[in-house]
């Protein structure tokens, strides 16, 4: 899990074990965080892999930091606690 924020743009890279519904729940999580996917590359062969470029939906919204986004995606993928 890698999340990098620059101003209103966010770059996300995820690679983890695949599970049913992970793509849909990941997209929903990003939407709940106020992020809109602009470009996305997904692979679901052996593992789940996603590289996405997102932008903030609302400019006035309080900016969510990269660590909060990473932790939300980490929990969404089924990993409890905090990632390393």
RODO-2510 file (C-alpha; in nm, 4 decimals, decimal comma):
residues 84
     n   res          X          Y          Z
     1     x     0,0000     0,0000     0,0000
     2     x     0,1471     0,3310    -0,1087
     3     x    -0,0336     0,6661    -0,1029
     4     x     0,1194     0,9935    -0,2151
     5     x    -0,0665     1,3264    -0,1990
     6     x     0,0281     1,6435    -0,3812
     7     x    -0,2092     1,9363    -0,3404
     8     x    -0,5456     1,8047    -0,4681
     9     x    -0,4019     1,4985    -0,6451
    10     x    -0,3464     1,1561    -0,4923
    11     x    -0,1529     0,8584    -0,6320
    12     x    -0,2431     0,5168    -0,4901
    13     x    -0,0742     0,1790    -0,5343
    14     x    -0,2218    -0,1339    -0,3787
    15     x    -0,0987    -0,4917    -0,3998
    16     x    -0,2541    -0,7525    -0,1715
    17     x    -0,4301    -1,0872    -0,1648
    18     x    -0,7412    -1,0935    -0,3802
    19     x    -1,0820    -1,1377    -0,2214
    20     x    -1,4360    -1,1190    -0,3618
    21     x    -1,5689    -0,7642    -0,3876
    22     x    -1,2344    -0,5957    -0,3173
    23     x    -1,2416    -0,3741    -0,6258
    24     x    -1,5895    -0,2404    -0,5527
    25     x    -1,5188    -0,1849    -0,1833
    26     x    -1,1918    -0,0062    -0,2684
    27     x    -1,3697     0,2305    -0,5081
    28     x    -1,6394     0,2940    -0,2440
    29     x    -1,3727     0,3652     0,0196
    30     x    -1,2041     0,6196    -0,2087
    31     x    -1,5388     0,7887    -0,2721
    32     x    -1,6114     0,8055     0,1023
    33     x    -1,2722     0,9728     0,1481
    34     x    -1,3728     1,2409    -0,1049
    35     x    -1,1498     1,1113    -0,3851
    36     x    -1,2514     1,0642    -0,7473
    37     x    -1,0570     0,8197    -0,9652
    38     x    -0,9190     0,9899    -1,2761
    39     x    -0,7098     0,7010    -1,4094
    40     x    -0,6798     0,3424    -1,2881
    41     x    -0,4955     0,0211    -1,3809
    42     x    -0,6189    -0,2992    -1,2161
    43     x    -0,4940    -0,6580    -1,2147
    44     x    -0,6726    -0,9451    -1,0407
    45     x    -0,4844    -1,2506    -1,1666
    46     x    -0,3149    -1,4025    -0,8614
    47     x    -0,3253    -1,1036    -0,6302
    48     x    -0,5158    -0,7776    -0,6388
    49     x    -0,3160    -0,4887    -0,7789
    50     x    -0,4403    -0,1362    -0,8390
    51     x    -0,2642     0,1830    -0,9424
    52     x    -0,4864     0,4893    -0,9413
    53     x    -0,4613     0,8634    -0,9848
    54     x    -0,7325     1,0489    -0,7953
    55     x    -0,8372     1,4057    -0,7355
    56     x    -1,0310     1,5626    -0,4496
    57     x    -1,4032     1,5927    -0,5210
    58     x    -1,4599     1,9059    -0,3123
    59     x    -1,1939     2,1753    -0,2845
    60     x    -1,3228     2,3164     0,0445
    61     x    -1,3208     1,9738     0,2099
    62     x    -1,0696     1,9233     0,4888
    63     x    -0,7760     1,7461     0,3301
    64     x    -0,7305     1,3841     0,4332
    65     x    -0,3632     1,3034     0,4756
    66     x    -0,1918     1,0144     0,2957
    67     x    -0,1573     0,8043     0,6127
    68     x    -0,5329     0,8217     0,6812
    69     x    -0,6067     0,7165     0,3223
    70     x    -0,3567     0,4300     0,3477
    71     x    -0,5075     0,3034     0,6738
    72     x    -0,8629     0,3185     0,5339
    73     x    -0,7556     0,1163     0,2287
    74     x    -0,5622    -0,1260     0,4495
    75     x    -0,8720    -0,1926     0,6650
    76     x    -1,0884    -0,2180     0,3540
    77     x    -0,8622    -0,4954     0,2205
    78     x    -0,9286    -0,6976     0,5364
    79     x    -0,6157    -0,6250     0,7371
    80     x    -0,6826    -0,5244     1,0992
    81     x    -0,4736    -0,2815     1,2957
    82     x    -0,2187    -0,0565     1,1309
    83     x     0,0030    -0,1368     0,8366
    84     x     0,3801    -0,1117     0,8600
***
